[in-house]
């Protein structure tokens, strides 16, 4: 029996397609996030040159330097203020457009939907130039409110897509049962529809806020003399002596946006797992 087992031909076992795809996905994620790891690492670099390798030591002095800079404080406050207002506008308009386009069919619905998603489908430079041209035609000088409007154009799409996806999974029988029990439209909206949309609205709002904080291209055309955090970082690229402080601020942006994106993904996943909201 031993000789028979040795005479059997050797078969090379190739990895399955799922294993290959999983490996490719993990490799792609690693390549995408590796630069972020280096930015976080160099924020603690003790060398003044910024990008020396290997690191000579670790320090927190660049964080102290960044904390003392008033221009960084102003950029952070501006970015957070713009993101907050743009998100609030997007949550209102995105919910209203989603409710209007969800069930009823009307003339021009497809064209309206296409126009609605156009700001996020087009390259940012096209949206930025279009907004700047519109503001110039209306004789509006770029500033705080033009940045808010520019960010709201693509934030509305984020909220709209989340709410539409949830409304499509919302059973119509819940609304019909509420009406049959004597509830009016506002009561049904308050006690039936909004609770079902809560996680979708929250996920869309969080994601819109994170994208607004990170937005650069559209902001470049609509900001005028104001500097949001991404524009401040862009301007710092021409100042190699301050590269360590730039890494600190970039790390701060990551610490602000990454948890928000993960939280939005969590809310979206929970909504997908339980469409009925129970």
Backbone as CSV, one residue per row, in Angstrom:
resi,resn,N_x,N_y,N_z,CA_x,CA_y,CA_z,C_x,C_y,C_z
1,UNK,0.826,-1.207,0.000,0.000,0.000,0.000,0.859,1.256,0.000
2,UNK,2.026,1.138,0.630,2.909,2.290,0.657,3.421,2.646,-0.733
3,UNK,3.744,1.627,-1.503,4.229,1.875,-2.859,3.157,2.437,-3.751
4,UNK,1.892,2.013,-3.523,0.801,2.531,-4.343,0.549,4.018,-4.056
5,UNK,0.669,4.370,-2.775,0.451,5.783,-2.442,1.541,6.681,-3.006
6,UNK,2.773,6.124,-3.104,3.853,6.925,-3.672,3.745,7.063,-5.177
7,UNK,3.055,6.128,-5.808,2.941,6.161,-7.261,1.840,7.075,-7.762
8,UNK,1.042,7.597,-6.857,-0.041,8.486,-7.273,0.533,9.805,-7.780
9,UNK,-0.028,10.350,-8.853,0.496,11.606,-9.403,0.228,12.766,-8.446
10,UNK,1.188,13.661,-8.359,1.072,14.830,-7.487,0.201,15.900,-8.156
11,UNK,-0.764,16.392,-7.412,-1.677,17.398,-7.942,-1.424,18.735,-7.234
12,UNK,-1.132,19.733,-8.043,-0.901,21.067,-7.506,-2.244,21.743,-7.216
13,UNK,-2.415,22.119,-5.968,-3.679,22.743,-5.547,-3.558,24.262,-5.699
14,UNK,-4.310,24.778,-6.643,-4.303,26.205,-6.892,-5.282,26.913,-5.957
15,UNK,-4.996,28.150,-5.582,-5.934,28.884,-4.726,-7.253,29.137,-5.446
16,UNK,-8.309,29.133,-4.688,-9.630,29.353,-5.271,-9.783,30.803,-5.722
17,UNK,-10.813,31.023,-6.553,-11.055,32.378,-7.047,-11.374,33.353,-5.933
18,UNK,-12.092,32.879,-4.911,-12.431,33.754,-3.785,-11.181,34.181,-3.042
19,UNK,-10.248,33.223,-2.841,-9.004,33.557,-2.142,-8.175,34.554,-2.937
20,UNK,-8.146,34.399,-4.262,-7.390,35.331,-5.101,-7.991,36.729,-5.026
21,UNK,-9.316,36.823,-5.115,-9.976,38.129,-5.040,-9.786,38.776,-3.676
22,UNK,-9.847,37.953,-2.622,-9.655,38.500,-1.279,-8.234,39.026,-1.099
23,UNK,-7.263,38.286,-1.614,-5.871,38.724,-1.528,-5.650,40.009,-2.315
24,UNK,-6.237,40.081,-3.510,-6.110,41.296,-4.322,-6.750,42.491,-3.628
25,UNK,-7.898,42.261,-2.985,-8.579,43.355,-2.289,-7.742,43.858,-1.117
26,UNK,-7.201,42.929,-0.328,-6.374,43.339,0.808,-5.094,44.032,0.356
27,UNK,-4.526,43.582,-0.750,-3.325,44.230,-1.281,-3.634,45.652,-1.739
28,UNK,-4.752,45.823,-2.435,-5.146,47.164,-2.868,-5.396,48.097,-1.695
29,UNK,-6.066,47.599,-0.644,-6.306,48.426,0.541,-5.000,48.811,1.219
30,UNK,-4.060,47.867,1.274,-2.759,48.161,1.894,-2.016,49.250,1.119
31,UNK,-2.029,49.168,-0.220,-1.346,50.171,-1.029,-2.001,51.542,-0.892
32,UNK,-3.333,51.565,-0.740,-4.031,52.831,-0.603,-3.755,53.491,0.748
33,UNK,-3.626,52.690,1.797,-3.489,53.240,3.137,-2.047,53.365,3.602
34,UNK,-1.097,52.813,2.868,0.302,52.918,3.268,0.788,54.369,3.309
35,UNK,0.455,55.212,2.327,0.877,56.624,2.442,0.314,57.318,3.674
36,UNK,-0.905,56.958,4.080,-1.476,57.557,5.283,-0.669,57.185,6.515
37,UNK,-0.170,55.956,6.529,0.661,55.517,7.645,1.949,56.319,7.724
38,UNK,2.549,56.615,6.575,3.783,57.402,6.566,3.529,58.833,7.023
39,UNK,2.387,59.407,6.640,2.057,60.762,7.091,1.933,60.791,8.611
40,UNK,1.230,59.795,9.162,1.090,59.734,10.612,2.433,59.543,11.296
41,UNK,3.309,58.743,10.691,4.617,58.477,11.290,5.496,59.722,11.271
42,UNK,5.522,60.440,10.141,6.382,61.608,10.022,5.866,62.802,10.812
43,UNK,4.626,62.764,11.270,4.137,63.827,12.144,4.863,63.820,13.486
44,UNK,5.471,62.691,13.849,6.208,62.565,15.106,7.718,62.584,14.893
45,UNK,8.176,62.874,13.667,9.596,62.833,13.363,10.327,63.980,14.067
46,UNK,11.387,63.677,14.754,12.148,64.697,15.484,13.075,65.495,14.586
47,UNK,13.317,65.032,13.364,14.236,65.710,12.441,13.534,66.881,11.775
48,UNK,14.234,68.018,11.677,13.653,69.201,11.049,13.415,69.023,9.561
49,UNK,14.131,68.104,8.924,13.994,67.919,7.479,12.665,67.306,7.092
50,UNK,11.975,66.698,8.038,10.626,66.208,7.780,10.555,64.797,7.267
51,UNK,11.282,64.456,6.178,11.129,63.155,5.551,12.406,62.323,5.614
52,UNK,13.208,62.492,6.635,14.408,61.669,6.783,14.021,60.258,7.194
53,UNK,14.734,59.291,6.648,14.458,57.894,6.982,15.782,57.135,7.075
54,UNK,15.973,56.327,8.118,15.053,56.061,9.216,14.919,57.242,10.165
55,UNK,13.858,57.230,10.946,13.612,58.339,11.859,14.701,58.401,12.922
56,UNK,15.163,59.606,13.203,16.174,59.796,14.246,15.572,59.757,15.641
57,UNK,14.285,59.986,15.735,13.621,59.970,17.025,12.184,60.424,16.883
58,UNK,11.460,60.369,17.976,10.056,60.764,17.988,9.879,61.956,18.909
59,UNK,8.986,62.848,18.521,8.744,64.058,19.307,7.311,64.528,19.114
60,UNK,6.854,65.330,20.080,5.525,65.944,20.002,5.613,67.453,19.776
61,UNK,6.819,67.974,19.514,6.974,69.422,19.420,6.244,70.007,18.217
62,UNK,6.078,69.213,17.140,5.374,69.741,15.971,3.891,69.937,16.278
63,UNK,3.340,69.115,17.161,1.960,69.315,17.570,1.822,70.623,18.356
64,UNK,2.819,70.914,19.206,2.797,72.169,19.954,2.939,73.360,19.017
65,UNK,3.805,73.234,18.015,3.969,74.310,17.039,2.666,74.550,16.269
66,UNK,2.027,73.464,15.856,0.771,73.593,15.115,-0.316,74.222,15.977
67,UNK,-0.338,73.896,17.260,-1.347,74.439,18.165,-1.199,75.950,18.332
68,UNK,0.018,76.459,18.160,0.279,77.887,18.330,-0.049,78.701,17.085
69,UNK,-0.301,78.044,15.961,-0.520,78.752,14.696,-1.975,79.198,14.575
70,UNK,-2.197,80.505,14.511,-3.560,81.025,14.381,-4.155,80.733,13.005
71,UNK,-3.294,80.658,11.970,-3.822,80.369,10.638,-4.400,78.960,10.563
72,UNK,-3.832,78.032,11.321,-4.389,76.676,11.370,-5.724,76.683,12.095
73,UNK,-5.809,77.437,13.190,-7.079,77.536,13.921,-8.175,78.094,13.016
74,UNK,-7.855,79.135,12.273,-8.851,79.748,11.385,-9.286,78.790,10.290
75,UNK,-8.332,78.019,9.751,-8.683,77.063,8.699,-9.567,75.943,9.240
76,UNK,-9.286,75.481,10.453,-10.094,74.420,11.059,-11.514,74.910,11.325
77,UNK,-11.629,76.102,11.925,-12.950,76.655,12.227,-13.748,76.872,10.944
78,UNK,-13.102,77.385,9.909,-13.790,77.613,8.640,-14.268,76.294,8.032
79,UNK,-13.422,75.288,8.019,-13.800,73.998,7.435,-14.959,73.364,8.189
80,UNK,-14.907,73.397,9.519,-15.980,72.792,10.309,-17.285,73.574,10.167
81,UNK,-17.193,74.904,10.089,-18.405,75.721,9.921,-19.055,75.464,8.568
82,UNK,-18.238,75.440,7.520,-18.759,75.170,6.175,-19.373,73.780,6.107
83,UNK,-18.680,72.792,6.662,-19.184,71.420,6.613,-20.502,71.282,7.370
84,UNK,-20.625,71.968,8.500,-21.864,71.887,9.285,-23.044,72.471,8.524
85,UNK,-22.882,73.666,7.977,-23.979,74.297,7.237,-24.307,73.541,5.952
86,UNK,-23.281,73.107,5.231,-23.531,72.353,3.998,-24.255,71.051,4.287
87,UNK,-23.922,70.409,5.394,-24.579,69.150,5.757,-26.038,69.387,6.131
88,UNK,-26.316,70.444,6.885,-27.702,70.750,7.254,-28.550,71.039,6.015
89,UNK,-28.018,71.829,5.100,-28.743,72.108,3.853,-28.962,70.828,3.064
90,UNK,-27.930,69.998,3.012,-28.031,68.759,2.245,-29.054,67.802,2.848
91,UNK,-29.129,67.734,4.172,-30.077,66.824,4.809,-31.514,67.237,4.533
92,UNK,-31.769,68.544,4.502,-33.133,69.016,4.208,-33.469,68.784,2.736
93,UNK,-32.624,69.293,1.845,-32.918,69.173,0.420,-32.821,67.731,-0.064
94,UNK,-31.851,66.975,0.446,-31.713,65.584,0.025,-32.908,64.743,0.423
95,UNK,-33.446,64.987,1.619,-34.633,64.238,2.070,-35.856,64.622,1.249
96,UNK,-36.035,65.913,0.978,-37.199,66.352,0.209,-37.163,65.812,-1.223
97,UNK,-36.000,65.873,-1.860,-35.912,65.361,-3.232,-36.098,63.848,-3.275
98,UNK,-35.584,63.147,-2.269,-35.761,61.698,-2.225,-37.235,61.332,-2.065
99,UNK,-37.944,62.064,-1.202,-39.375,61.801,-1.012,-40.168,62.112,-2.275
100,UNK,-39.762,63.158,-2.985,-40.497,63.540,-4.196,-40.264,62.563,-5.340
101,UNK,-39.072,61.978,-5.410,-38.730,61.117,-6.543,-38.908,59.637,-6.249
102,UNK,-39.313,59.299,-5.040,-39.311,57.887,-4.661,-40.371,57.066,-5.375
103,UNK,-41.638,57.426,-5.242,-42.714,56.554,-5.719,-43.419,57.082,-6.965
104,UNK,-43.753,58.353,-6.965,-44.569,58.897,-8.051,-43.774,59.027,-9.342
105,UNK,-44.455,58.764,-10.452,-43.873,58.976,-11.774,-44.435,60.265,-12.350
106,UNK,-43.573,61.092,-12.890,-44.028,62.327,-13.501,-43.087,62.667,-14.647
107,UNK,-43.547,63.566,-15.502,-42.775,63.939,-16.680,-41.490,64.649,-16.254
108,UNK,-40.356,64.175,-16.779,-39.072,64.787,-16.475,-38.399,64.243,-15.235
109,UNK,-38.932,63.159,-14.654,-38.348,62.619,-13.425,-36.918,62.137,-13.652
110,UNK,-36.702,61.395,-14.738,-35.357,60.876,-15.013,-34.365,62.006,-15.273
111,UNK,-34.812,63.033,-15.983,-33.929,64.169,-16.262,-33.595,64.920,-14.973
112,UNK,-34.580,65.059,-14.095,-34.341,65.742,-12.822,-33.361,64.948,-11.968
113,UNK,-33.514,63.618,-11.944,-32.601,62.775,-11.179,-31.176,62.886,-11.710
114,UNK,-31.043,62.915,-13.040,-29.713,63.047,-13.644,-29.075,64.379,-13.279
115,UNK,-29.856,65.457,-13.344,-29.327,66.769,-12.974,-28.946,66.825,-11.499
116,UNK,-29.682,66.087,-10.672,-29.417,66.105,-9.235,-28.071,65.470,-8.907
117,UNK,-27.752,64.363,-9.576,-26.503,63.662,-9.273,-25.323,64.191,-10.087
118,UNK,-25.576,65.138,-10.985,-24.519,65.641,-11.852,-23.333,66.247,-11.086
119,UNK,-23.543,67.038,-10.011,-22.384,67.636,-9.325,-21.379,66.634,-8.793
120,UNK,-21.830,65.443,-8.394,-20.889,64.460,-7.871,-20.407,63.513,-8.963
121,UNK,-21.137,63.449,-10.066,-20.710,62.585,-11.174,-19.655,63.265,-12.029
122,UNK,-19.754,64.590,-12.170,-18.782,65.334,-12.963,-17.479,65.508,-12.194
123,UNK,-16.364,65.697,-12.901,-15.112,66.036,-12.207,-15.280,67.310,-11.388
124,UNK,-14.590,67.369,-10.256,-14.733,68.521,-9.378,-14.364,69.827,-10.034
125,UNK,-13.398,69.793,-10.947,-12.975,71.031,-11.605,-14.087,71.591,-12.489
126,UNK,-14.889,70.707,-13.103,-16.013,71.167,-13.925,-17.076,71.819,-13.041
127,UNK,-17.400,71.168,-11.928,-18.374,71.738,-10.998,-17.886,73.066,-10.442
128,UNK,-16.597,73.142,-10.107,-16.049,74.373,-9.556,-16.099,75.524,-10.548
129,UNK,-15.729,75.259,-11.802,-15.765,76.306,-12.821,-17.206,76.754,-13.077
130,UNK,-18.139,75.804,-13.116,-19.539,76.156,-13.334,-20.080,77.031,-12.202
131,UNK,-19.739,76.674,-10.966,-20.195,77.475,-9.829,-19.585,78.870,-9.850
132,UNK,-18.296,78.932,-10.152,-17.637,80.242,-10.203,-18.251,81.123,-11.288
133,UNK,-18.537,80.540,-12.450,-19.167,81.300,-13.530,-20.552,81.799,-13.117
134,UNK,-21.309,80.946,-12.428,-22.641,81.351,-11.971,-22.554,82.480,-10.953
135,UNK,-21.601,82.396,-10.028,-21.447,83.458,-9.035,-21.020,84.775,-9.688
136,UNK,-20.168,84.693,-10.713,-19.751,85.893,-11.410,-20.916,86.536,-12.157
137,UNK,-21.781,85.702,-12.763,-22.945,86.237,-13.466,-23.904,86.934,-12.504
138,UNK,-24.007,86.410,-11.288,-24.886,87.014,-10.277,-24.180,88.106,-9.489
139,UNK,-22.937,88.415,-9.863,-22.152,89.451,-9.196,-21.995,89.151,-7.699
140,UNK,-21.700,87.888,-7.399,-21.476,87.452,-6.020,-19.991,87.181,-5.833
141,UNK,-19.407,87.822,-4.852,-17.988,87.629,-4.588,-17.766,86.317,-3.831
142,UNK,-16.767,85.536,-4.237,-16.494,84.275,-3.529,-16.139,84.527,-2.069
143,UNK,-16.668,83.680,-1.215,-16.424,83.813,0.216,-17.031,82.644,0.964
144,UNK,-17.400,82.887,2.217,-17.886,81.810,3.082,-19.127,81.143,2.499
145,UNK,-20.120,81.949,2.118,-21.386,81.367,1.676,-21.280,80.701,0.309
146,UNK,-20.398,81.176,-0.525,-20.209,80.493,-1.805,-19.557,79.122,-1.596
147,UNK,-18.681,79.009,-0.599,-18.112,77.698,-0.269,-19.210,76.760,0.228
148,UNK,-20.077,77.289,1.090,-21.178,76.472,1.620,-22.066,75.966,0.488
149,UNK,-22.432,76.860,-0.430,-23.285,76.458,-1.555,-22.572,75.426,-2.425
150,UNK,-21.289,75.658,-2.679,-20.534,74.702,-3.488,-20.471,73.326,-2.856
151,UNK,-20.257,73.255,-1.551,-20.212,71.959,-0.872,-21.594,71.316,-0.800
152,UNK,-22.617,72.146,-0.639,-23.968,71.598,-0.544,-24.405,70.932,-1.844
153,UNK,-23.851,71.352,-2.981,-24.271,70.775,-4.266,-23.972,69.283,-4.342
154,UNK,-22.818,68.851,-3.788,-22.539,67.416,-3.824,-22.956,66.712,-2.531
155,UNK,-23.077,67.447,-1.435,-23.565,66.832,-0.200,-25.028,66.412,-0.326
156,UNK,-25.806,67.194,-1.096,-27.216,66.836,-1.322,-27.312,65.459,-1.969
157,UNK,-26.424,65.169,-2.897,-26.459,63.876,-3.595,-26.190,62.731,-2.618
158,UNK,-25.250,62.928,-1.701,-24.925,61.890,-0.724,-26.140,61.553,0.131
159,UNK,-26.778,62.576,0.678,-27.957,62.355,1.520,-29.102,61.782,0.699
160,UNK,-29.309,62.312,-0.498,-30.386,61.839,-1.375,-30.248,60.348,-1.664
161,UNK,-29.063,59.896,-2.005,-28.865,58.484,-2.330,-29.142,57.585,-1.133
162,UNK,-28.726,58.005,0.059,-28.990,57.203,1.257,-30.477,57.122,1.568
163,UNK,-31.163,58.247,1.461,-32.593,58.269,1.797,-33.400,57.509,0.753
164,UNK,-33.074,57.661,-0.528,-33.792,56.939,-1.582,-33.641,55.433,-1.405
165,UNK,-32.429,54.990,-1.089,-32.213,53.557,-0.883,-33.058,53.025,0.269
166,UNK,-33.194,53.814,1.335,-34.007,53.362,2.461,-35.501,53.424,2.141
167,UNK,-35.938,54.458,1.429,-37.350,54.568,1.080,-37.804,53.433,0.174
168,UNK,-36.917,52.965,-0.706,-37.282,51.875,-1.605,-37.487,50.560,-0.849
169,UNK,-36.852,50.437,0.321,-37.033,49.223,1.121,-38.110,49.384,2.185
170,UNK,-38.666,50.586,2.276,-39.715,50.824,3.269,-41.039,50.260,2.765
171,UNK,-41.630,49.297,3.477,-42.891,48.700,3.003,-44.015,49.736,2.940
172,UNK,-44.702,49.772,1.825,-45.808,50.722,1.666,-46.958,50.417,2.616
173,UNK,-47.037,49.163,3.074,-48.145,48.796,3.957,-48.069,49.520,5.303
174,UNK,-46.850,49.941,5.731,-46.743,50.690,6.984,-47.429,52.042,6.877
175,UNK,-47.213,52.711,5.758,-47.848,54.012,5.547,-49.351,53.848,5.372
176,UNK,-49.753,52.812,4.626,-51.184,52.569,4.426,-51.875,52.225,5.735
177,UNK,-51.203,51.443,6.583,-51.796,51.088,7.874,-51.939,52.320,8.757
178,UNK,-50.966,53.212,8.720,-51.049,54.439,9.510,-52.222,55.302,9.055
179,UNK,-52.398,55.420,7.748,-53.524,56.187,7.222,-54.857,55.541,7.570
180,UNK,-54.906,54.205,7.501,-56.149,53.502,7.830,-56.542,53.694,9.292
181,UNK,-55.532,53.880,10.153,-55.814,54.074,11.577,-56.154,55.518,11.916
182,UNK,-56.207,56.385,10.910,-56.654,57.755,11.119,-55.557,58.790,11.218
183,UNK,-54.311,58.394,11.023,-53.210,59.361,11.115,-53.168,60.229,9.870
184,UNK,-52.887,61.515,10.060,-52.750,62.390,8.909,-51.322,62.296,8.362
185,UNK,-51.038,63.111,7.353,-49.738,63.024,6.690,-48.583,63.365,7.621
186,UNK,-48.733,64.443,8.407,-47.656,64.855,9.312,-47.419,63.824,10.400
187,UNK,-48.499,63.234,10.925,-48.350,62.202,11.958,-47.652,60.972,11.403
188,UNK,-48.024,60.583,10.195,-47.359,59.441,9.558,-45.893,59.732,9.307
189,UNK,-45.601,60.968,8.873,-44.212,61.349,8.640,-43.412,61.310,9.931
190,UNK,-44.018,61.772,11.027,-43.278,61.873,12.297,-43.069,60.514,12.959
191,UNK,-44.099,59.668,12.956,-44.027,58.436,13.730,-43.709,57.191,12.900
192,UNK,-43.861,57.278,11.585,-43.630,56.096,10.743,-42.420,56.274,9.833
193,UNK,-42.440,57.342,9.040,-41.412,57.486,8.002,-40.063,57.922,8.588
194,UNK,-40.058,58.999,9.376,-38.780,59.509,9.898,-38.034,58.501,10.777
195,UNK,-38.716,57.757,11.667,-37.968,56.742,12.423,-37.327,55.683,11.531
196,UNK,-37.994,55.342,10.415,-37.417,54.380,9.488,-36.225,54.953,8.734
197,UNK,-36.218,56.283,8.567,-35.143,56.935,7.815,-34.011,57.435,8.704
198,UNK,-34.113,57.261,10.009,-33.179,57.905,10.928,-31.734,57.509,10.667
199,UNK,-31.466,56.206,10.554,-30.077,55.780,10.347,-29.567,56.172,8.961
200,UNK,-30.455,56.148,7.957,-30.041,56.567,6.614,-29.711,58.054,6.590
201,UNK,-30.528,58.870,7.268,-30.248,60.303,7.344,-28.951,60.567,8.099
202,UNK,-28.771,59.843,9.198,-27.562,60.045,9.991,-26.319,59.633,9.209
203,UNK,-26.401,58.499,8.513,-25.262,58.045,7.717,-24.960,59.024,6.591
204,UNK,-25.998,59.492,5.892,-25.782,60.447,4.823,-25.217,61.764,5.318
205,UNK,-25.712,62.237,6.482,-25.208,63.479,7.045,-23.755,63.372,7.479
206,UNK,-23.410,62.254,8.118,-22.026,62.061,8.569,-21.083,61.980,7.378
207,UNK,-21.478,61.226,6.350,-20.625,61.097,5.174,-20.491,62.429,4.436
208,UNK,-21.581,63.177,4.345,-21.529,64.491,3.699,-20.607,65.435,4.465
209,UNK,-20.671,65.395,5.795,-19.806,66.239,6.612,-18.334,65.890,6.384
210,UNK,-18.025,64.593,6.372,-16.643,64.164,6.173,-16.130,64.579,4.793
211,UNK,-16.956,64.419,3.766,-16.534,64.803,2.418,-16.367,66.313,2.287
212,UNK,-17.196,67.070,2.996,-17.074,68.530,2.946,-15.771,68.990,3.593
213,UNK,-15.398,68.372,4.701,-14.142,68.745,5.360,-12.959,68.468,4.441
214,UNK,-13.034,67.404,3.642,-11.932,66.998,2.766,-11.928,67.702,1.407
215,UNK,-13.000,68.376,1.045,-13.141,68.891,-0.320,-12.095,69.961,-0.640
216,UNK,-11.482,69.823,-1.811,-10.443,70.755,-2.230,-10.760,71.433,-3.560
217,UNK,-11.114,70.641,-4.597,-11.218,71.185,-5.950,-12.312,72.239,-6.052
218,UNK,-13.534,71.889,-5.630,-14.638,72.852,-5.697,-14.343,74.063,-4.816
219,UNK,-13.732,73.824,-3.656,-13.421,74.929,-2.743,-12.440,75.908,-3.356
220,UNK,-11.514,75.410,-4.157,-10.525,76.279,-4.790,-11.177,77.350,-5.654
221,UNK,-12.289,77.022,-6.316,-12.957,77.961,-7.209,-13.972,78.842,-6.491
222,UNK,-14.393,78.468,-5.296,-15.481,79.187,-4.626,-15.050,79.876,-3.340
223,UNK,-13.797,79.754,-2.953,-13.382,80.248,-1.638,-12.930,81.698,-1.634
224,UNK,-12.458,82.215,-2.752,-11.911,83.562,-2.745,-10.642,83.618,-1.915
225,UNK,-10.606,84.539,-0.936,-9.432,84.679,-0.070,-9.488,83.777,1.149
226,UNK,-10.627,83.125,1.403,-10.758,82.250,2.565,-9.985,80.950,2.331
227,UNK,-9.441,80.409,3.409,-8.649,79.184,3.319,-9.234,78.121,4.245
228,UNK,-9.820,77.111,3.640,-10.227,75.960,4.421,-9.002,75.087,4.704
229,UNK,-9.204,74.033,5.467,-8.077,73.180,5.851,-7.402,72.529,4.644
230,UNK,-8.136,71.964,3.682,-7.458,71.402,2.503,-6.683,72.445,1.695
231,UNK,-7.220,73.676,1.562,-6.498,74.712,0.835,-5.245,75.113,1.601
232,UNK,-5.336,75.170,2.918,-4.147,75.466,3.723,-3.072,74.413,3.492
233,UNK,-3.470,73.159,3.461,-2.505,72.083,3.208,-1.893,72.202,1.819
234,UNK,-2.705,72.558,0.826,-2.187,72.716,-0.529,-1.152,73.832,-0.596
235,UNK,-1.409,74.929,0.080,-0.462,76.044,0.082,0.835,75.692,0.795
236,UNK,0.764,74.765,1.761,1.953,74.392,2.509,2.939,73.566,1.680
237,UNK,2.490,73.013,0.553,3.385,72.199,-0.271,4.553,73.008,-0.817
238,UNK,4.385,74.318,-0.917,5.473,75.174,-1.417,6.386,75.652,-0.290
239,UNK,6.196,75.129,0.916,7.019,75.523,2.069,7.649,74.282,2.691
240,UNK,8.738,73.800,2.126,9.333,72.545,2.608,9.841,72.621,4.038
241,UNK,10.147,73.830,4.541,10.644,73.939,5.903,9.570,73.650,6.947
242,UNK,8.298,73.710,6.545,7.204,73.468,7.476,6.512,72.132,7.209
243,UNK,7.242,71.194,6.607,6.630,69.929,6.222,6.172,69.126,7.432
244,UNK,6.871,69.234,8.555,6.475,68.488,9.748,5.130,68.979,10.279
245,UNK,4.932,70.305,10.298,3.653,70.850,10.744,2.542,70.471,9.767
246,UNK,2.874,70.427,8.488,1.900,69.990,7.490,1.457,68.558,7.749
247,UNK,2.384,67.697,8.115,2.031,66.314,8.437,1.123,66.245,9.660
248,UNK,1.352,67.109,10.628,0.499,67.132,11.819,-0.932,67.498,11.452
249,UNK,-1.083,68.532,10.615,-2.432,68.955,10.211,-3.088,67.887,9.337
250,UNK,-2.316,67.247,8.458,-2.869,66.162,7.643,-3.342,65.007,8.526
251,UNK,-2.576,64.717,9.571,-2.990,63.679,10.522,-4.278,64.081,11.220
252,UNK,-4.407,65.366,11.540,-5.634,65.850,12.166,-6.835,65.660,11.250
253,UNK,-6.672,65.960,9.966,-7.763,65.763,9.004,-8.168,64.295,8.951
254,UNK,-7.180,63.397,8.953,-7.497,61.959,8.943,-8.239,61.544,10.197
255,UNK,-7.822,62.081,11.351,-8.478,61.729,12.608,-9.907,62.257,12.671
256,UNK,-10.183,63.336,11.939,-11.543,63.870,11.906,-12.434,63.063,10.967
257,UNK,-11.930,62.762,9.780,-12.779,62.199,8.731,-12.895,60.675,8.781
258,UNK,-11.825,59.983,9.119,-11.868,58.516,9.062,-12.894,57.915,10.020
259,UNK,-12.949,58.347,11.293,-14.003,57.789,12.171,-15.407,58.097,11.674
260,UNK,-15.599,59.280,11.069,-16.920,59.631,10.556,-17.328,58.712,9.405
261,UNK,-16.392,58.421,8.509,-16.691,57.540,7.382,-17.004,56.127,7.870
262,UNK,-16.236,55.641,8.840,-16.504,54.315,9.397,-17.854,54.270,10.111
263,UNK,-18.190,55.364,10.802,-19.483,55.419,11.484,-20.630,55.432,10.483
264,UNK,-20.472,56.189,9.401,-21.505,56.208,8.357,-21.660,54.832,7.728
265,UNK,-20.545,54.139,7.502,-20.618,52.781,6.954,-21.349,51.845,7.921
266,UNK,-21.117,52.025,9.212,-21.777,51.174,10.201,-23.282,51.390,10.189
267,UNK,-23.706,52.656,10.131,-25.142,52.936,10.089,-25.771,52.389,8.809
268,UNK,-25.062,52.514,7.697,-25.584,52.001,6.434,-25.690,50.492,6.466
269,UNK,-24.694,49.816,7.040,-24.728,48.355,7.134,-25.860,47.884,8.029
270,UNK,-26.053,48.575,9.163,-27.145,48.192,10.056,-28.496,48.380,9.379
271,UNK,-28.638,49.449,8.581,-29.890,49.665,7.862,-30.136,48.626,6.812
272,UNK,-29.054,48.168,6.142,-29.202,47.119,5.133,-29.579,45.795,5.759
273,UNK,-29.053,45.539,6.958,-29.348,44.275,7.628,-30.754,44.232,8.170
274,UNK,-31.298,45.419,8.506,-32.642,45.473,9.077,-33.438,46.577,8.411
275,UNK,-33.965,46.328,7.216,-34.659,47.364,6.466,-35.876,47.903,7.177
276,UNK,-36.498,47.070,8.010,-37.708,47.491,8.674,-37.442,48.388,9.866
277,UNK,-36.130,48.535,10.213,-35.783,49.404,11.316,-35.977,48.800,12.661
278,UNK,-36.268,47.492,12.768,-36.471,46.863,14.052,-35.181,46.258,14.565
